[in-house]
Amino acid sequence: MFSIESRDPESKARTGMLTTAHGDIPTPIFMPVGTVGTVKGVMQRDLSEDIDAKIILGNTYHLYLRPGIEILKAAGGLHKFMSWERPMLTDSGGYQVFSLTGNMKLTEDGAVFKSHIDGSRHIFTPENTVYIQRVIGADIIMAFDECAPWPCEYNYVKKSVALTHRWLDRAVNRFKETDPLWDWEQYLFPIVQGGTYDDLRRESAEKIASKGMAGNAIGGLSVGEPAEDMYRIIEVVNEILPADKPRYLMGVGTPVNILEAIDRGIDMFDCVMPTRNGRNGMLFTSEGTINIRNKKWNDDFSPIDPAGPSLVSLTYSKAYLRHLVMTGENLGAQIASIHNLAFYLKLVEEAREKIRQGIFRKWKDSMIKKLSARL
């Protein structure tokens, strides 16, 4: 399922290949977020042809509520429903449920919550989230966990980790005693929790590693804590998680975050930042970050990014994109989203090449200086 192909001599960075029923995924990899069966504002054709996304995400919480598991089951799973033939990962819905402040009650059995759509009452458990993700049909599915907020008291996080571990036992049991609904194999990834407390992270990583699943995830980071804390926790956890399994850092992050995490041995990433920021006029480029709303781009007819991470990056000028964004045209958000996603995919592609060449650390340090600039 996963094989390591090369390692950087000066860091923990490595390249690998993650094999799924819907295709092979080179790592390190960035996964565009397709919350409700679509990467917002981007057609599947552009995802595969221009952006060349190797894998995308679906969101269990949102898909469960709309269109609902009966529709997804009748459609033959999310791949067929959205006409996507490449690999897919789904989260368990835990993060979304625990974000419903005031509309969620935590129990030993699971999380009782009210829909943000119509207020209807539902429950997510370790068992039924496995079933929901069986129906969705993602190649990689996540175990249900509690994502403790930041900042958070030690005693609360300790209890939260213990609950997540009890839930994990139940999720793994249900996963092992059931078969996929569709004619392809699925992999279950457990999630390390523990806030910014090193001892709780070690305890959680040891529990997750003991399950022997096909891959492992690190959750509860990039939720407001300083970047230095995130990097420290990655190092703590990766000392324990098995090196021969893919490591997925959930919800991260900026291009700089991604490069620093690759340096520390992370293989998989996802984040809404490329599309969300793109819709708001923020572009990530090879020379730094651009706010396309700034007047300085009004008559700049150079390409969005001369380095050309995608066809749209070379086809359209900064002036034209600014015009679209300032006039509220949907095409502006679409172009910016495609560019940003392609930039992220190009960045991890270059990282893979530099790791293979054995010069990742030097390249990373020079790239971070560029990526930190605001143009």
C-alpha positions in Angstrom: 0.0 0.0 0.0 2.9 2.4 0.8 6.5 2.3 -0.1 9.3 4.8 0.6 11.4 5.5 -2.5 14.0 8.1 -1.3 15.1 10.0 1.7 16.8 13.4 2.1 20.2 13.0 3.8 19.9 16.3 5.9 16.3 16.1 7.1 13.4 13.6 7.8 11.9 14.3 4.4 11.1 11.3 2.2 9.3 10.5 -1.0 7.0 7.5 -1.4 4.2 5.9 -3.3 0.7 5.4 -1.8 -1.2 2.8 -3.8 -5.0 2.8 -3.9 -7.7 1.2 -6.0 -8.2 4.5 -7.8 -4.6 5.2 -8.6 -1.1 5.7 -7.2 -0.3 8.8 -5.1 3.3 10.1 -5.0 4.2 11.6 -1.6 4.6 14.2 -0.2 1.2 15.2 -1.6 -1.3 18.0 -1.1 -5.0 17.0 -1.3 -7.5 19.7 -2.4 -10.6 19.8 -0.2 -13.9 18.9 -1.8 -16.2 19.5 1.1 -19.6 18.6 -0.4 -18.6 16.6 -3.5 -16.9 19.5 -5.2 -13.6 21.5 -4.8 -15.4 24.8 -4.5 -15.5 26.6 -7.8 -13.3 24.1 -9.7 -14.6 21.6 -12.2 -13.4 18.0 -12.0 -11.9 18.4 -15.5 -9.6 21.2 -14.2 -8.7 19.2 -11.1 -7.4 16.3 -13.2 -6.0 18.1 -16.3 -4.7 21.5 -15.2 -4.1 21.1 -11.5 -3.3 17.4 -11.8 -4.7 16.6 -8.3 -3.7 13.0 -7.4 -6.3 12.8 -4.6 -9.1 14.9 -3.2 -11.0 15.1 0.1 -14.7 14.7 0.9 -16.3 15.8 4.1 -18.3 13.2 6.0 -20.4 15.6 8.1 -21.6 17.7 5.2 -22.1 14.7 2.8 -24.1 12.9 5.5 -26.5 15.9 5.8 -26.6 16.7 2.1 -27.2 14.9 -0.2 -27.4 12.1 2.4 -26.2 8.6 2.5 -29.2 7.1 0.7 -28.6 9.3 -2.4 -24.9 8.5 -2.3 -25.7 4.8 -1.9 -28.1 4.9 -4.9 -25.4 6.7 -6.9 -22.8 4.0 -6.3 -20.7 6.1 -3.9 -19.2 9.6 -4.2 -16.7 8.8 -7.0 -19.6 8.0 -9.3 -21.9 10.7 -8.0 -19.3 13.5 -8.7 -17.6 11.8 -11.7 -14.2 11.5 -10.1 -12.0 8.6 -11.0 -8.9 9.3 -8.9 -8.3 8.5 -5.3 -10.3 10.1 -2.5 -10.1 10.6 1.3 -12.9 11.4 3.7 -12.6 12.7 7.2 -14.8 11.3 9.9 -16.8 14.5 10.6 -15.3 14.9 14.0 -13.8 18.3 13.5 -17.0 19.7 12.0 -19.2 18.2 14.8 -17.0 19.6 17.5 -17.1 23.0 15.8 -20.9 23.2 16.4 -20.6 25.2 19.6 -23.8 25.0 21.6 -25.3 22.5 19.2 -23.3 19.4 20.3 -23.3 17.1 23.3 -20.5 14.7 23.9 -21.3 11.3 25.3 -19.4 8.0 25.7 -21.4 6.6 22.8 -20.5 9.5 20.4 -21.4 13.0 19.6 -25.1 14.2 19.5 -25.5 17.3 17.4 -28.0 19.5 15.6 -27.7 20.0 11.9 -26.5 23.5 11.0 -29.0 23.3 8.1 -32.3 22.6 9.7 -31.7 21.9 13.4 -32.5 18.2 13.1 -30.9 15.9 15.7 -28.2 13.3 14.8 -25.5 11.3 16.4 -22.0 10.3 15.1 -20.4 7.3 16.7 -17.2 5.5 15.9 -19.3 2.7 14.3 -21.7 4.7 12.2 -19.0 7.0 10.8 -17.3 3.9 9.5 -20.5 2.9 7.8 -21.1 6.4 6.4 -17.6 6.4 4.9 -18.2 2.9 3.6 -21.2 4.3 1.7 -19.2 7.3 0.4 -16.6 4.9 -0.8 -13.4 6.9 -0.2 -10.1 5.0 -0.6 -8.9 6.3 2.7 -11.3 6.9 5.7 -10.7 8.4 9.1 -11.5 7.1 12.6 -13.9 9.3 14.6 -12.1 11.4 17.2 -12.5 14.4 19.4 -10.5 17.4 18.3 -9.9 19.4 21.5 -9.9 23.2 21.0 -6.9 25.4 21.5 -6.0 26.7 24.0 -7.2 23.9 26.3 -6.5 22.8 29.9 -4.3 19.8 30.3 -6.9 17.7 32.2 -9.5 18.3 29.5 -7.1 17.2 26.8 -6.1 14.1 28.8 -9.8 13.0 29.1 -10.3 13.9 25.4 -7.4 11.7 24.3 -8.7 8.8 26.5 -12.1 9.1 24.9 -10.6 9.3 21.4 -8.7 6.1 22.1 -11.8 4.2 23.3 -13.6 5.4 20.2 -10.6 4.2 18.1 -10.9 0.7 19.5 -14.6 0.6 18.5 -13.9 2.1 15.0 -11.1 -0.4 14.2 -13.3 -3.3 15.4 -16.2 -2.2 13.2 -13.9 -1.6 10.2 -12.4 -5.0 10.6 -15.8 -6.8 10.9 -17.3 -5.1 7.9 -16.5 -5.1 4.2 -16.5 -2.3 1.7 -19.8 -1.6 0.0 -18.2 -1.1 -3.4 -15.7 -3.2 -5.3 -12.5 -1.6 -4.0 -10.4 -1.7 -0.8 -10.6 1.0 1.8 -8.0 2.0 4.4 -8.7 3.3 7.9 -6.4 5.9 9.4 -6.4 6.6 13.1 -5.8 10.2 14.4 -3.2 11.3 17.0 -4.6 13.9 19.4 -3.2 15.5 22.5 -3.2 19.3 22.0 0.2 20.9 22.5 1.2 18.6 25.4 4.1 16.4 24.5 3.3 13.6 26.9 -0.3 13.3 25.7 0.9 13.3 22.1 3.4 10.5 22.8 0.7 8.5 24.6 -1.7 9.0 21.7 0.9 8.2 19.0 1.8 5.0 20.8 -1.9 4.0 20.9 -2.4 4.9 17.2 0.8 3.0 16.2 -0.3 -0.1 18.1 -3.4 -0.5 15.9 -1.3 -1.4 12.8 -3.5 0.4 10.4 -2.4 1.2 6.8 -1.6 4.9 7.7 -1.8 7.4 10.5 -2.9 11.0 10.9 -2.0 13.8 13.2 -5.0 16.0 14.1 -5.7 19.0 16.3 -2.9 21.2 14.9 -3.2 24.4 12.9 -6.1 25.4 15.1 -4.5 28.6 16.4 -1.4 27.4 18.2 2.0 29.0 17.3 3.7 27.4 14.4 6.7 26.5 16.6 4.4 24.4 18.7 3.0 22.6 15.7 6.5 21.8 14.4 7.6 20.5 17.8 4.5 18.2 18.1 5.2 16.8 14.6 8.7 15.9 15.7 7.5 14.3 18.9 4.8 12.3 17.2 6.9 11.2 14.2 9.5 9.7 16.6 6.8 7.1 17.5 4.6 6.7 14.4 5.9 3.9 12.2 8.2 5.1 9.5 6.9 2.6 6.9 3.4 4.0 7.0 2.2 7.3 5.5 1.8 10.2 7.9 -1.1 12.7 7.2 -1.0 16.1 8.9 -4.7 17.2 8.9 -5.8 20.7 7.9 -2.3 22.2 7.2 -1.6 24.7 6.0 0.4 27.5 4.4 3.1 26.7 1.8 5.7 27.4 4.5 3.9 25.1 7.0 3.9 22.3 4.4 7.6 22.6 3.6 8.5 22.6 7.3 6.3 19.6 7.9 7.8 17.7 5.0 11.2 18.4 6.5 10.0 16.7 9.6 8.7 13.6 7.9 5.1 14.3 6.9 3.7 12.8 3.7 0.1 14.1 3.2 -1.6 17.4 3.6 -4.9 19.1 3.1 -6.2 22.6 3.6 -9.0 24.9 2.4 -6.5 27.8 2.2 -5.8 27.7 -1.6 -9.4 27.9 -2.6 -10.7 30.1 0.3 -7.9 32.6 0.0 -8.2 32.5 -3.7 -11.8 33.5 -3.6 -10.8 36.4 -1.5 -8.1 37.6 -3.9 -5.0 36.2 -2.2 -2.6 34.3 -4.5 0.4 32.2 -3.7 3.1 32.6 -6.3 6.7 31.5 -6.8 7.9 35.0 -5.7 5.6 35.5 -2.7 2.0 36.2 -1.8 -0.1 38.7 -3.8 -3.3 40.4 -2.8 -4.8 40.9 -6.2 -7.2 43.5 -4.9 -4.3 46.0 -4.4 -4.4 48.8 -6.9 -0.7 48.2 -7.9 -1.9 45.3 -10.1 -4.5 47.4 -11.9 -2.3 47.7 -15.1 0.1 44.8 -14.6 -0.3 42.7 -17.7 2.3 40.1 -16.8 1.1 36.5 -16.1 -0.4 35.7 -12.7 2.8 33.6 -12.1 5.5 33.4 -14.8 6.7 30.2 -13.2 3.5 28.7 -14.6 2.1 26.2 -12.0 -0.9 25.9 -14.3 -2.2 26.9 -17.7 -4.4 29.7 -16.2 -1.3 31.1 -14.3 0.3 31.8 -17.7 -2.8 32.6 -19.7 -4.3 35.4 -17.6 -2.7 38.6 -16.5 -2.7 40.1 -13.0 -4.6 43.1 -14.3 -7.4 40.9 -15.8 -7.7 38.8 -12.7 -7.9 41.9 -10.6 -10.7 43.2 -12.8 -12.6 40.0 -12.4 -12.2 39.9 -8.6 -13.1 43.6 -8.2 -16.2 43.2 -10.3 -17.3 40.1 -8.4 -17.2 37.8 -11.4 -17.3 34.1 -10.6 -14.5 33.5 -13.1 -12.1 35.5 -10.9 -12.6 33.2 -8.0 -12.3 30.2 -10.3 -9.0 31.3 -11.9 -7.6 32.2 -8.5 -8.6 28.9 -7.0 -7.1 26.9 -9.9 -3.9 28.9 -9.7 -3.5 28.4 -6.0 -4.3 24.7 -6.0 -1.9 24.2 -8.9 0.8 26.1 -7.0 0.4 23.9 -4.0 0.6 20.7 -6.2 3.6 22.1 -8.0 5.3 22.9 -4.7 5.0 19.4 -3.4 6.1 18.0 -6.8 9.3 20.2 -6.6 9.8 19.0 -3.0 9.7 15.4 -4.1 12.3 16.1 -6.8 14.6 17.9 -4.4 14.3 15.1 -1.9 15.3 12.6 -4.6 18.3 14.8 -5.5 19.3 15.0 -1.8 19.1 18.8 -1.6 15.7 19.3 0.0 16.9 21.2 3.1 18.9 23.8 1.1 16.0 24.2 -1.4 13.4 24.5 1.4 15.3 27.2 3.2 15.6 29.3 0.0 11.9 28.7 -0.9 10.7 29.8 2.6 12.3 33.2 2.1 10.5 33.7 -1.2 7.2 32.3 0.1 7.2 34.6 3.1 7.4 37.7 1.0 4.3 39.9 0.4 4.5 41.4 -3.1 
